Amino acid sequence: MAKSSKKGVSSTSSASSSGCASGTAVATAPRPTVTAAPSAGAVKPSYEQIAQRAAEIWKKKGCLPGQDEQNWLEAERQLKAEVTRK
């Protein structure tokens, strides 16, 4: 059986300085795979931008566990909305 490895984003950034328990994953969403070229003019936030925003959302919510996907999707939505407003 083949072994698979999962890569996550390190949670050592500033979680401890925000008062949240250390060792809690900040952003664990996998890196997206690109299958088709984006349409002309479409600007997507980078993985790092989304991860940083998701971490901010997580901290604002009190570092609640089990909401990584919701935080990630909210971060992505916010960043996309900011790009379209510009």
PDB file with SEQRES, HELIX, SHEET and CRYST1 records, atoms N, CA, C and O in Angstrom:
SEQRES   1 A   86  MET ALA LYS SER SER LYS LYS GLY VAL SER SER THR SER          
SEQRES   2 A   86  SER ALA SER SER SER GLY CYS ALA SER GLY THR ALA VAL          
SEQRES   3 A   86  ALA THR ALA PRO ARG PRO THR VAL THR ALA ALA PRO SER          
SEQRES   4 A   86  ALA GLY ALA VAL LYS PRO SER TYR GLU GLN ILE ALA GLN          
SEQRES   5 A   86  ARG ALA ALA GLU ILE TRP LYS LYS LYS GLY CYS LEU PRO          
SEQRES   6 A   86  GLY GLN ASP GLU GLN ASN TRP LEU GLU ALA GLU ARG GLN          
SEQRES   7 A   86  LEU LYS ALA GLU VAL THR ARG LYS                              
HELIX    1 AA1 SER A   16  SER A   18  5                                   3    
HELIX    2 AA2 TYR A   47  LYS A   60  1                                  14    
HELIX    3 AA3 ASP A   68  ARG A   85  1                                  18    
CRYST1    1.000    1.000    1.000  90.00  90.00  90.00 P 1           1          
ATOM      1  N   MET A   1       0.853  -1.176   0.000  1.00  0.00           N  
ATOM      2  CA  MET A   1       0.000   0.000   0.000  1.00  0.00           C  
ATOM      3  C   MET A   1       0.897   1.236   0.000  1.00  0.00           C  
ATOM      4  O   MET A   1       1.869   1.285   0.753  1.00  0.00           O  
ATOM      5  N   ALA A   2       0.594   2.218  -0.817  1.00  0.00           N  
ATOM      6  CA  ALA A   2       1.409   3.424  -0.924  1.00  0.00           C  
ATOM      7  C   ALA A   2       1.133   4.342   0.246  1.00  0.00           C  
ATOM      8  O   ALA A   2      -0.001   4.475   0.707  1.00  0.00           O  
ATOM      9  N   LYS A   3       2.186   4.967   0.711  1.00  0.00           N  
ATOM     10  CA  LYS A   3       2.034   5.923   1.800  1.00  0.00           C  
ATOM     11  C   LYS A   3       1.722   7.290   1.213  1.00  0.00           C  
ATOM     12  O   LYS A   3       2.271   7.680   0.182  1.00  0.00           O  
ATOM     13  N   SER A   4       0.851   7.994   1.870  1.00  0.00           N  
ATOM     14  CA  SER A   4       0.560   9.354   1.436  1.00  0.00           C  
ATOM     15  C   SER A   4       0.931  10.298   2.563  1.00  0.00           C  
ATOM     16  O   SER A   4       0.812   9.972   3.744  1.00  0.00           O  
ATOM     17  N   SER A   5       1.374  11.451   2.175  1.00  0.00           N  
ATOM     18  CA  SER A   5       1.731  12.432   3.191  1.00  0.00           C  
ATOM     19  C   SER A   5       0.880  13.665   3.007  1.00  0.00           C  
ATOM     20  O   SER A   5       0.580  14.073   1.885  1.00  0.00           O  
ATOM     21  N   LYS A   6       0.501  14.244   4.106  1.00  0.00           N  
ATOM     22  CA  LYS A   6      -0.300  15.460   4.073  1.00  0.00           C  
ATOM     23  C   LYS A   6       0.555  16.591   4.615  1.00  0.00           C  
ATOM     24  O   LYS A   6       1.227  16.451   5.637  1.00  0.00           O  
ATOM     25  N   LYS A   7       0.517  17.702   3.921  1.00  0.00           N  
ATOM     26  CA  LYS A   7       1.250  18.874   4.371  1.00  0.00           C  
ATOM     27  C   LYS A   7       0.248  19.881   4.902  1.00  0.00           C  
ATOM     28  O   LYS A   7      -0.763  20.156   4.256  1.00  0.00           O  
ATOM     29  N   GLY A   8       0.520  20.420   6.055  1.00  0.00           N  
ATOM     30  CA  GLY A   8      -0.345  21.435   6.633  1.00  0.00           C  
ATOM     31  C   GLY A   8       0.442  22.708   6.834  1.00  0.00           C  
ATOM     32  O   GLY A   8       1.668  22.709   6.729  1.00  0.00           O  
ATOM     33  N   VAL A   9      -0.239  23.767   7.116  1.00  0.00           N  
ATOM     34  CA  VAL A   9       0.411  25.032   7.387  1.00  0.00           C  
ATOM     35  C   VAL A   9       0.808  25.054   8.843  1.00  0.00           C  
ATOM     36  O   VAL A   9       0.016  24.684   9.710  1.00  0.00           O  
ATOM     37  N   SER A  10       1.983  25.470   9.113  1.00  0.00           N  
ATOM     38  CA  SER A  10       2.475  25.508  10.486  1.00  0.00           C  
ATOM     39  C   SER A  10       1.634  26.452  11.324  1.00  0.00           C  
ATOM     40  O   SER A  10       1.207  27.509  10.858  1.00  0.00           O  
ATOM     41  N   SER A  11       1.408  26.061  12.543  1.00  0.00           N  
ATOM     42  CA  SER A  11       0.592  26.886  13.430  1.00  0.00           C  
ATOM     43  C   SER A  11       1.444  27.711  14.370  1.00  0.00           C  
ATOM     44  O   SER A  11       0.932  28.240  15.356  1.00  0.00           O  
ATOM     45  N   THR A  12       2.719  27.835  14.095  1.00  0.00           N  
ATOM     46  CA  THR A  12       3.609  28.545  14.999  1.00  0.00           C  
ATOM     47  C   THR A  12       3.654  30.032  14.741  1.00  0.00           C  
ATOM     48  O   THR A  12       4.389  30.739  15.431  1.00  0.00           O  
ATOM     49  N   SER A  13       2.904  30.542  13.782  1.00  0.00           N  
ATOM     50  CA  SER A  13       2.999  31.943  13.402  1.00  0.00           C  
ATOM     51  C   SER A  13       2.827  32.887  14.585  1.00  0.00           C  
ATOM     52  O   SER A  13       3.822  33.412  15.085  1.00  0.00           O  
ATOM     53  N   SER A  14       1.621  33.118  15.045  1.00  0.00           N  
ATOM     54  CA  SER A  14       1.428  34.008  16.178  1.00  0.00           C  
ATOM     55  C   SER A  14       0.271  33.546  17.041  1.00  0.00           C  
ATOM     56  O   SER A  14      -0.310  34.345  17.776  1.00  0.00           O  
ATOM     57  N   ALA A  15      -0.066  32.287  16.964  1.00  0.00           N  
ATOM     58  CA  ALA A  15      -1.192  31.771  17.733  1.00  0.00           C  
ATOM     59  C   ALA A  15      -0.956  31.928  19.222  1.00  0.00           C  
ATOM     60  O   ALA A  15      -1.891  32.251  19.955  1.00  0.00           O  
ATOM     61  N   SER A  16       0.270  31.709  19.694  1.00  0.00           N  
ATOM     62  CA  SER A  16       0.528  31.807  21.125  1.00  0.00           C  
ATOM     63  C   SER A  16       0.452  33.242  21.611  1.00  0.00           C  
ATOM     64  O   SER A  16       0.068  33.475  22.757  1.00  0.00           O  
ATOM     65  N   SER A  17       0.807  34.219  20.771  1.00  0.00           N  
ATOM     66  CA  SER A  17       0.750  35.608  21.200  1.00  0.00           C  
ATOM     67  C   SER A  17      -0.681  36.132  21.237  1.00  0.00           C  
ATOM     68  O   SER A  17      -0.942  37.160  21.862  1.00  0.00           O  
ATOM     69  N   SER A  18      -1.603  35.449  20.584  1.00  0.00           N  
ATOM     70  CA  SER A  18      -2.985  35.908  20.567  1.00  0.00           C  
ATOM     71  C   SER A  18      -3.799  35.335  21.724  1.00  0.00           C  
ATOM     72  O   SER A  18      -4.978  35.653  21.878  1.00  0.00           O  
ATOM     73  N   GLY A  19      -3.159  34.484  22.542  1.00  0.00           N  
ATOM     74  CA  GLY A  19      -3.860  33.901  23.665  1.00  0.00           C  
ATOM     75  C   GLY A  19      -4.506  32.572  23.344  1.00  0.00           C  
ATOM     76  O   GLY A  19      -5.187  32.001  24.195  1.00  0.00           O  
ATOM     77  N   CYS A  20      -4.312  32.066  22.146  1.00  0.00           N  
ATOM     78  CA  CYS A  20      -4.879  30.785  21.754  1.00  0.00           C  
ATOM     79  C   CYS A  20      -3.919  29.675  22.116  1.00  0.00           C  
ATOM     80  O   CYS A  20      -2.708  29.883  22.190  1.00  0.00           O  
ATOM     81  N   ALA A  21      -4.460  28.507  22.339  1.00  0.00           N  
ATOM     82  CA  ALA A  21      -3.637  27.358  22.694  1.00  0.00           C  
ATOM     83  C   ALA A  21      -2.685  27.027  21.557  1.00  0.00           C  
ATOM     84  O   ALA A  21      -3.082  27.014  20.392  1.00  0.00           O  
ATOM     85  N   SER A  22      -1.437  26.759  21.894  1.00  0.00           N  
ATOM     86  CA  SER A  22      -0.478  26.410  20.851  1.00  0.00           C  
ATOM     87  C   SER A  22      -0.747  25.000  20.359  1.00  0.00           C  
ATOM     88  O   SER A  22      -1.341  24.188  21.069  1.00  0.00           O  
ATOM     89  N   GLY A  23      -0.312  24.716  19.154  1.00  0.00           N  
ATOM     90  CA  GLY A  23      -0.503  23.396  18.583  1.00  0.00           C  
ATOM     91  C   GLY A  23      -1.816  23.238  17.837  1.00  0.00           C  
ATOM     92  O   GLY A  23      -2.079  22.174  17.276  1.00  0.00           O  
ATOM     93  N   THR A  24      -2.633  24.260  17.818  1.00  0.00           N  
ATOM     94  CA  THR A  24      -3.903  24.198  17.107  1.00  0.00           C  
ATOM     95  C   THR A  24      -3.662  24.632  15.675  1.00  0.00           C  
ATOM     96  O   THR A  24      -3.032  25.662  15.433  1.00  0.00           O  
ATOM     97  N   ALA A  25      -4.149  23.867  14.737  1.00  0.00           N  
ATOM     98  CA  ALA A  25      -3.946  24.178  13.328  1.00  0.00           C  
ATOM     99  C   ALA A  25      -4.643  25.478  12.976  1.00  0.00           C  
ATOM    100  O   ALA A  25      -5.792  25.702  13.355  1.00  0.00           O  
ATOM    101  N   VAL A  26      -3.947  26.322  12.257  1.00  0.00           N  
ATOM    102  CA  VAL A  26      -4.501  27.598  11.839  1.00  0.00           C  
ATOM    103  C   VAL A  26      -5.206  27.448  10.499  1.00  0.00           C  
ATOM    104  O   VAL A  26      -6.361  27.849  10.359  1.00  0.00           O  
ATOM    105  N   ALA A  27      -4.533  26.885   9.530  1.00  0.00           N  
ATOM    106  CA  ALA A  27      -5.132  26.673   8.220  1.00  0.00           C  
ATOM    107  C   ALA A  27      -4.625  25.344   7.694  1.00  0.00           C  
ATOM    108  O   ALA A  27      -3.421  25.149   7.528  1.00  0.00           O  
ATOM    109  N   THR A  28      -5.536  24.447   7.436  1.00  0.00           N  
ATOM    110  CA  THR A  28      -5.123  23.122   7.010  1.00  0.00           C  
ATOM    111  C   THR A  28      -5.659  22.756   5.642  1.00  0.00           C  
ATOM    112  O   THR A  28      -5.572  21.596   5.239  1.00  0.00           O  
ATOM    113  N   ALA A  29      -6.204  23.707   4.928  1.00  0.00           N  
ATOM    114  CA  ALA A  29      -6.748  23.401   3.614  1.00  0.00           C  
ATOM    115  C   ALA A  29      -5.615  23.027   2.659  1.00  0.00           C  
ATOM    116  O   ALA A  29      -4.546  23.635   2.699  1.00  0.00           O  
ATOM    117  N   PRO A  30      -5.838  22.048   1.816  1.00  0.00           N  
ATOM    118  CA  PRO A  30      -4.797  21.643   0.875  1.00  0.00           C  
ATOM    119  C   PRO A  30      -4.585  22.699  -0.192  1.00  0.00           C  
ATOM    120  O   PRO A  30      -5.488  23.477  -0.502  1.00  0.00           O  
ATOM    121  N   ARG A  31      -3.396  22.719  -0.744  1.00  0.00           N  
ATOM    122  CA  ARG A  31      -3.119  23.645  -1.844  1.00  0.00           C  
ATOM    123  C   ARG A  31      -3.975  23.237  -3.035  1.00  0.00           C  
ATOM    124  O   ARG A  31      -4.052  22.055  -3.367  1.00  0.00           O  
ATOM    125  N   PRO A  32      -4.616  24.206  -3.678  1.00  0.00           N  
ATOM    126  CA  PRO A  32      -5.471  23.881  -4.813  1.00  0.00           C  
ATOM    127  C   PRO A  32      -4.639  23.440  -6.013  1.00  0.00           C  
ATOM    128  O   PRO A  32      -3.513  23.898  -6.208  1.00  0.00           O  
ATOM    129  N   THR A  33      -5.206  22.551  -6.807  1.00  0.00           N  
ATOM    130  CA  THR A  33      -4.553  22.145  -8.041  1.00  0.00           C  
ATOM    131  C   THR A  33      -5.195  22.899  -9.185  1.00  0.00           C  
ATOM    132  O   THR A  33      -6.417  23.046  -9.235  1.00  0.00           O  
ATOM    133  N   VAL A  34      -4.385  23.368 -10.090  1.00  0.00           N  
ATOM    134  CA  VAL A  34      -4.890  24.137 -11.214  1.00  0.00           C  
ATOM    135  C   VAL A  34      -5.107  23.187 -12.380  1.00  0.00           C  
ATOM    136  O   VAL A  34      -4.165  22.547 -12.847  1.00  0.00           O  
ATOM    137  N   THR A  35      -6.343  23.092 -12.849  1.00  0.00           N  
ATOM    138  CA  THR A  35      -6.654  22.199 -13.953  1.00  0.00           C  
ATOM    139  C   THR A  35      -6.919  22.961 -15.237  1.00  0.00           C  
ATOM    140  O   THR A  35      -6.753  22.418 -16.330  1.00  0.00           O  
ATOM    141  N   ALA A  36      -7.325  24.204 -15.114  1.00  0.00           N  
ATOM    142  CA  ALA A  36      -7.591  25.009 -16.302  1.00  0.00           C  
ATOM    143  C   ALA A  36      -7.104  26.423 -16.041  1.00  0.00           C  
ATOM    144  O   ALA A  36      -7.058  26.877 -14.898  1.00  0.00           O  
ATOM    145  N   ALA A  37      -6.747  27.101 -17.092  1.00  0.00           N  
ATOM    146  CA  ALA A  37      -6.289  28.478 -16.954  1.00  0.00           C  
ATOM    147  C   ALA A  37      -7.463  29.355 -16.528  1.00  0.00           C  
ATOM    148  O   ALA A  37      -8.569  29.206 -17.047  1.00  0.00           O  
ATOM    149  N   PRO A  38      -7.230  30.265 -15.589  1.00  0.00           N  
ATOM    150  CA  PRO A  38      -8.306  31.161 -15.171  1.00  0.00           C  
ATOM    151  C   PRO A  38      -8.697  32.090 -16.316  1.00  0.00           C  
ATOM    152  O   PRO A  38      -7.887  32.395 -17.191  1.00  0.00           O  
ATOM    153  N   SER A  39      -9.940  32.529 -16.294  1.00  0.00           N  
ATOM    154  CA  SER A  39     -10.409  33.420 -17.345  1.00  0.00           C  
ATOM    155  C   SER A  39      -9.651  34.735 -17.302  1.00  0.00           C  
ATOM    156  O   SER A  39      -9.141  35.127 -16.253  1.00  0.00           O  
ATOM    157  N   ALA A  40      -9.578  35.398 -18.406  1.00  0.00           N  
ATOM    158  CA  ALA A  40      -8.837  36.652 -18.491  1.00  0.00           C  
ATOM    159  C   ALA A  40      -9.416  37.662 -17.518  1.00  0.00           C  
ATOM    160  O   ALA A  40     -10.632  37.846 -17.452  1.00  0.00           O  
ATOM    161  N   GLY A  41      -8.561  38.302 -16.778  1.00  0.00           N  
ATOM    162  CA  GLY A  41      -8.998  39.310 -15.829  1.00  0.00           C  
ATOM    163  C   GLY A  41      -9.353  38.779 -14.453  1.00  0.00           C  
ATOM    164  O   GLY A  41      -9.521  39.564 -13.520  1.00  0.00           O  
ATOM    165  N   ALA A  42      -9.472  37.466 -14.303  1.00  0.00           N  
ATOM    166  CA  ALA A  42      -9.816  36.891 -13.006  1.00  0.00           C  
ATOM    167  C   ALA A  42      -8.568  36.846 -12.131  1.00  0.00           C  
ATOM    168  O   ALA A  42      -7.555  36.259 -12.511  1.00  0.00           O  
ATOM    169  N   VAL A  43      -8.647  37.465 -10.969  1.00  0.00           N  
ATOM    170  CA  VAL A  43      -7.531  37.465 -10.036  1.00  0.00           C  
ATOM    171  C   VAL A  43      -7.953  36.686  -8.810  1.00  0.00           C  
ATOM    172  O   VAL A  43      -8.973  36.981  -8.188  1.00  0.00           O  
ATOM    173  N   LYS A  44      -7.146  35.675  -8.466  1.00  0.00           N  
ATOM    174  CA  LYS A  44      -7.468  34.848  -7.310  1.00  0.00           C  
ATOM    175  C   LYS A  44      -6.453  35.140  -6.219  1.00  0.00           C  
ATOM    176  O   LYS A  44      -5.268  35.313  -6.505  1.00  0.00           O  
ATOM    177  N   PRO A  45      -6.904  35.197  -4.975  1.00  0.00           N  
ATOM    178  CA  PRO A  45      -5.957  35.388  -3.876  1.00  0.00           C  
ATOM    179  C   PRO A  45      -5.033  34.175  -3.769  1.00  0.00           C  
ATOM    180  O   PRO A  45      -5.432  33.054  -4.084  1.00  0.00           O  
ATOM    181  N   SER A  46      -3.809  34.405  -3.328  1.00  0.00           N  
ATOM    182  CA  SER A  46      -2.846  33.316  -3.195  1.00  0.00           C  
ATOM    183  C   SER A  46      -3.179  32.449  -1.985  1.00  0.00           C  
ATOM    184  O   SER A  46      -3.932  32.847  -1.096  1.00  0.00           O  
ATOM    185  N   TYR A  47      -2.605  31.272  -1.979  1.00  0.00           N  
ATOM    186  CA  TYR A  47      -2.776  30.348  -0.863  1.00  0.00           C  
ATOM    187  C   TYR A  47      -2.354  31.011   0.446  1.00  0.00           C  
ATOM    188  O   TYR A  47      -3.038  30.898   1.464  1.00  0.00           O  
ATOM    189  N   GLU A  48      -1.220  31.701   0.400  1.00  0.00           N  
ATOM    190  CA  GLU A  48      -0.700  32.353   1.608  1.00  0.00           C  
ATOM    191  C   GLU A  48      -1.630  33.457   2.102  1.00  0.00           C  
ATOM    192  O   GLU A  48      -1.819  33.613   3.309  1.00  0.00           O  
ATOM    193  N   GLN A  49      -2.214  34.227   1.174  1.00  0.00           N  
ATOM    194  CA  GLN A  49      -3.152  35.278   1.569  1.00  0.00           C  
ATOM    195  C   GLN A  49      -4.390  34.686   2.244  1.00  0.00           C  
ATOM    196  O   GLN A  49      -4.867  35.197   3.258  1.00  0.00           O  
ATOM    197  N   ILE A  50      -4.895  33.609   1.665  1.00  0.00           N  
ATOM    198  CA  ILE A  50      -6.079  32.968   2.238  1.00  0.00           C  
ATOM    199  C   ILE A  50      -5.749  32.384   3.605  1.00  0.00           C  
ATOM    200  O   ILE A  50      -6.534  32.515   4.545  1.00  0.00           O  
ATOM    201  N   ALA A  51      -4.589  31.740   3.719  1.00  0.00           N  
ATOM    202  CA  ALA A  51      -4.183  31.146   4.996  1.00  0.00           C  
ATOM    203  C   ALA A  51      -4.054  32.206   6.077  1.00  0.00           C  
ATOM    204  O   ALA A  51      -4.479  31.992   7.212  1.00  0.00           O  
ATOM    205  N   GLN A  52      -3.468  33.350   5.731  1.00  0.00           N  
ATOM    206  CA  GLN A  52      -3.311  34.428   6.711  1.00  0.00           C  
ATOM    207  C   GLN A  52      -4.675  34.970   7.144  1.00  0.00           C  
ATOM    208  O   GLN A  52      -4.907  35.185   8.334  1.00  0.00           O  
ATOM    209  N   ARG A  53      -5.575  35.191   6.184  1.00  0.00           N  
ATOM    210  CA  ARG A  53      -6.907  35.703   6.518  1.00  0.00           C  
ATOM    211  C   ARG A  53      -7.688  34.677   7.335  1.00  0.00           C  
ATOM    212  O   ARG A  53      -8.396  35.048   8.272  1.00  0.00           O  
ATOM    213  N   ALA A  54      -7.570  33.392   6.994  1.00  0.00           N  
ATOM    214  CA  ALA A  54      -8.256  32.343   7.747  1.00  0.00           C  
ATOM    215  C   ALA A  54      -7.754  32.313   9.190  1.00  0.00           C  
ATOM    216  O   ALA A  54      -8.538  32.087  10.112  1.00  0.00           O  
ATOM    217  N   ALA A  55      -6.470  32.537   9.389  1.00  0.00           N  
ATOM    218  CA  ALA A  55      -5.906  32.576  10.740  1.00  0.00           C  
ATOM    219  C   ALA A  55      -6.480  33.757  11.517  1.00  0.00           C  
ATOM    220  O   ALA A  55      -6.785  33.634  12.703  1.00  0.00           O  
ATOM    221  N   GLU A  56      -6.628  34.906  10.846  1.00  0.00           N  
ATOM    222  CA  GLU A  56      -7.215  36.080  11.498  1.00  0.00           C  
ATOM    223  C   GLU A  56      -8.657  35.807  11.909  1.00  0.00           C  
ATOM    224  O   GLU A  56      -9.067  36.162  13.014  1.00  0.00           O  
ATOM    225  N   ILE A  57      -9.421  35.183  11.029  1.00  0.00           N  
ATOM    226  CA  ILE A  57     -10.819  34.841  11.326  1.00  0.00           C  
ATOM    227  C   ILE A  57     -10.879  33.877  12.502  1.00  0.00           C  
ATOM    228  O   ILE A  57     -11.697  34.040  13.407  1.00  0.00           O  
ATOM    229  N   TRP A  58     -10.004  32.870  12.482  1.00  0.00           N  
ATOM    230  CA  TRP A  58      -9.937  31.865  13.549  1.00  0.00           C  
ATOM    231  C   TRP A  58      -9.677  32.542  14.900  1.00  0.00           C  
ATOM    232  O   TRP A  58     -10.319  32.213  15.897  1.00  0.00           O  
ATOM    233  N   LYS A  59      -8.741  33.481  14.926  1.00  0.00           N  
ATOM    234  CA  LYS A  59      -8.421  34.181  16.178  1.00  0.00           C  
ATOM    235  C   LYS A  59      -9.594  35.040  16.645  1.00  0.00           C  
ATOM    236  O   LYS A  59      -9.906  35.076  17.835  1.00  0.00           O  
ATOM    237  N   LYS A  60     -10.249  35.735  15.697  1.00  0.00           N  
ATOM    238  CA  LYS A  60     -11.394  36.583  16.050  1.00  0.00           C  
ATOM    239  C   LYS A  60     -12.540  35.770  16.631  1.00  0.00           C  
ATOM    240  O   LYS A  60     -13.305  36.265  17.460  1.00  0.00           O  
ATOM    241  N   LYS A  61     -12.659  34.509  16.188  1.00  0.00           N  
ATOM    242  CA  LYS A  61     -13.718  33.626  16.691  1.00  0.00           C  
ATOM    243  C   LYS A  61     -13.324  32.956  18.000  1.00  0.00           C  
ATOM    244  O   LYS A  61     -14.076  32.126  18.511  1.00  0.00           O  
ATOM    245  N   GLY A  62     -12.175  33.291  18.548  1.00  0.00           N  
ATOM    246  CA  GLY A  62     -11.762  32.717  19.821  1.00  0.00           C  
ATOM    247  C   GLY A  62     -11.031  31.394  19.688  1.00  0.00           C  
ATOM    248  O   GLY A  62     -11.023  30.589  20.620  1.00  0.00           O  
ATOM    249  N   CYS A  63     -10.415  31.164  18.531  1.00  0.00           N  
ATOM    250  CA  CYS A  63      -9.608  29.950  18.295  1.00  0.00           C  
ATOM    251  C   CYS A  63     -10.415  28.666  18.463  1.00  0.00           C  
ATOM    252  O   CYS A  63      -9.914  27.676  18.996  1.00  0.00           O  
ATOM    253  N   LEU A  64     -11.649  28.688  18.013  1.00  0.00           N  
ATOM    254  CA  LEU A  64     -12.509  27.512  18.131  1.00  0.00           C  
ATOM    255  C   LEU A  64     -12.023  26.392  17.224  1.00  0.00           C  
ATOM    256  O   LEU A  64     -11.750  26.631  16.048  1.00  0.00           O  
ATOM    257  N   PRO A  65     -11.910  25.184  17.741  1.00  0.00           N  
ATOM    258  CA  PRO A  65     -11.462  24.052  16.916  1.00  0.00           C  
ATOM    259  C   PRO A  65     -12.580  23.553  16.000  1.00  0.00           C  
ATOM    260  O   PRO A  65     -13.763  23.785  16.252  1.00  0.00           O  
ATOM    261  N   GLY A  66     -12.179  22.867  14.940  1.00  0.00           N  
ATOM    262  CA  GLY A  66     -13.146  22.213  14.069  1.00  0.00           C  
ATOM    263  C   GLY A  66     -13.828  23.103  13.053  1.00  0.00           C  
ATOM    264  O   GLY A  66     -14.800  22.682  12.426  1.00  0.00           O  
ATOM    265  N   GLN A  67     -13.347  24.324  12.872  1.00  0.00           N  
ATOM    266  CA  GLN A  67     -13.982  25.221  11.911  1.00  0.00           C  
ATOM    267  C   GLN A  67     -13.005  25.676  10.836  1.00  0.00           C  
ATOM    268  O   GLN A  67     -13.182  26.733  10.231  1.00  0.00           O  
ATOM    269  N   ASP A  68     -11.970  24.868  10.604  1.00  0.00           N  
ATOM    270  CA  ASP A  68     -10.940  25.233   9.630  1.00  0.00           C  
ATOM    271  C   ASP A  68     -11.527  25.485   8.244  1.00  0.00           C  
ATOM    272  O   ASP A  68     -11.209  26.483   7.598  1.00  0.00           O  
ATOM    273  N   GLU A  69     -12.381  24.577   7.797  1.00  0.00           N  
ATOM    274  CA  GLU A  69     -12.937  24.712   6.444  1.00  0.00           C  
ATOM    275  C   GLU A  69     -13.822  25.954   6.338  1.00  0.00           C  
ATOM    276  O   GLU A  69     -13.735  26.690   5.355  1.00  0.00           O  
ATOM    277  N   GLN A  70     -14.660  26.193   7.325  1.00  0.00           N  
ATOM    278  CA  GLN A  70     -15.522  27.378   7.302  1.00  0.00           C  
ATOM    279  C   GLN A  70     -14.685  28.649   7.303  1.00  0.00           C  
ATOM    280  O   GLN A  70     -14.978  29.592   6.568  1.00  0.00           O  
ATOM    281  N   ASN A  71     -13.639  28.675   8.132  1.00  0.00           N  
ATOM    282  CA  ASN A  71     -12.765  29.853   8.185  1.00  0.00           C  
ATOM    283  C   ASN A  71     -12.061  30.061   6.853  1.00  0.00           C  
ATOM    284  O   ASN A  71     -11.936  31.192   6.383  1.00  0.00           O  
ATOM    285  N   TRP A  72     -11.599  28.970   6.242  1.00  0.00           N  
ATOM    286  CA  TRP A  72     -10.903  29.046   4.957  1.00  0.00           C  
ATOM    287  C   TRP A  72     -11.837  29.604   3.881  1.00  0.00           C  
ATOM    288  O   TRP A  72     -11.459  30.499   3.125  1.00  0.00           O  
ATOM    289  N   LEU A  73     -13.050  29.071   3.817  1.00  0.00           N  
ATOM    290  CA  LEU A  73     -13.996  29.520   2.806  1.00  0.00           C  
ATOM    291  C   LEU A  73     -14.399  30.974   3.020  1.00  0.00           C  
ATOM    292  O   LEU A  73     -14.563  31.721   2.055  1.00  0.00           O  
ATOM    293  N   GLU A  74     -14.558  31.375   4.264  1.00  0.00           N  
ATOM    294  CA  GLU A  74     -14.878  32.772   4.569  1.00  0.00           C  
ATOM    295  C   GLU A  74     -13.733  33.690   4.170  1.00  0.00           C  
ATOM    296  O   GLU A  74     -13.963  34.761   3.609  1.00  0.00           O  
ATOM    297  N   ALA A  75     -12.508  33.283   4.451  1.00  0.00           N  
ATOM    298  CA  ALA A  75     -11.337  34.074   4.073  1.00  0.00           C  
ATOM    299  C   ALA A  75     -11.257  34.228   2.557  1.00  0.00           C  
ATOM    300  O   ALA A  75     -10.996  35.316   2.045  1.00  0.00           O  
ATOM    301  N   GLU A  76     -11.483  33.133   1.854  1.00  0.00           N  
ATOM    302  CA  GLU A  76     -11.444  33.164   0.395  1.00  0.00           C  
ATOM    303  C   GLU A  76     -12.529  34.096  -0.153  1.00  0.00           C  
ATOM    304  O   GLU A  76     -12.284  34.878  -1.072  1.00  0.00           O  
ATOM    305  N   ARG A  77     -13.721  34.000   0.418  1.00  0.00           N  
ATOM    306  CA  ARG A  77     -14.833  34.860  -0.022  1.00  0.00           C  
ATOM    307  C   ARG A  77     -14.509  36.334   0.207  1.00  0.00           C  
ATOM    308  O   ARG A  77     -14.731  37.164  -0.675  1.00  0.00           O  
ATOM    309  N   GLN A  78     -13.982  36.661   1.394  1.00  0.00           N  
ATOM    310  CA  GLN A  78     -13.634  38.049   1.708  1.00  0.00           C  
ATOM    311  C   GLN A  78     -12.592  38.600   0.748  1.00  0.00           C  
ATOM    312  O   GLN A  78     -12.738  39.708   0.234  1.00  0.00           O  
ATOM    313  N   LEU A  79     -11.547  37.828   0.510  1.00  0.00           N  
ATOM    314  CA  LEU A  79     -10.471  38.296  -0.367  1.00  0.00           C  
ATOM    315  C   LEU A  79     -10.935  38.469  -1.803  1.00  0.00           C  
ATOM    316  O   LEU A  79     -10.541  39.430  -2.463  1.00  0.00           O  
ATOM    317  N   LYS A  80     -11.754  37.568  -2.294  1.00  0.00           N  
ATOM    318  CA  LYS A  80     -12.294  37.697  -3.641  1.00  0.00           C  
ATOM    319  C   LYS A  80     -13.170  38.935  -3.748  1.00  0.00           C  
ATOM    320  O   LYS A  80     -13.129  39.636  -4.760  1.00  0.00           O  
ATOM    321  N   ALA A  81     -13.961  39.213  -2.721  1.00  0.00           N  
ATOM    322  CA  ALA A  81     -14.816  40.398  -2.715  1.00  0.00           C  
ATOM    323  C   ALA A  81     -13.981  41.680  -2.723  1.00  0.00           C  
ATOM    324  O   ALA A  81     -14.333  42.654  -3.388  1.00  0.00           O  
ATOM    325  N   GLU A  82     -12.883  41.670  -1.986  1.00  0.00           N  
ATOM    326  CA  GLU A  82     -11.991  42.837  -1.962  1.00  0.00           C  
ATOM    327  C   GLU A  82     -11.377  43.100  -3.330  1.00  0.00           C  
ATOM    328  O   GLU A  82     -11.237  44.254  -3.736  1.00  0.00           O  
ATOM    329  N   VAL A  83     -11.012  42.041  -4.042  1.00  0.00           N  
ATOM    330  CA  VAL A  83     -10.412  42.187  -5.358  1.00  0.00           C  
ATOM    331  C   VAL A  83     -11.422  42.749  -6.353  1.00  0.00           C  
ATOM    332  O   VAL A  83     -11.071  43.587  -7.183  1.00  0.00           O  
ATOM    333  N   THR A  84     -12.664  42.297  -6.279  1.00  0.00           N  
ATOM    334  CA  THR A  84     -13.672  42.758  -7.228  1.00  0.00           C  
ATOM    335  C   THR A  84     -14.083  44.202  -6.961  1.00  0.00           C  
ATOM    336  O   THR A  84     -14.551  44.881  -7.875  1.00  0.00           O  
ATOM    337  N   ARG A  85     -13.920  44.685  -5.740  1.00  0.00           N  
ATOM    338  CA  ARG A  85     -14.262  46.074  -5.403  1.00  0.00           C  
ATOM    339  C   ARG A  85     -13.231  47.057  -5.940  1.00  0.00           C  
ATOM    340  O   ARG A  85     -13.542  48.234  -6.122  1.00  0.00           O  
ATOM    341  N   LYS A  86     -12.022  46.602  -6.194  1.00  0.00           N  
ATOM    342  CA  LYS A  86     -10.950  47.502  -6.630  1.00  0.00           C  
ATOM    343  C   LYS A  86     -11.057  47.858  -8.087  1.00  0.00           C  
ATOM    344  O   LYS A  86     -10.227  48.608  -8.602  1.00  0.00           O  
TER     345      LYS A  86                                                      
END                                                                             
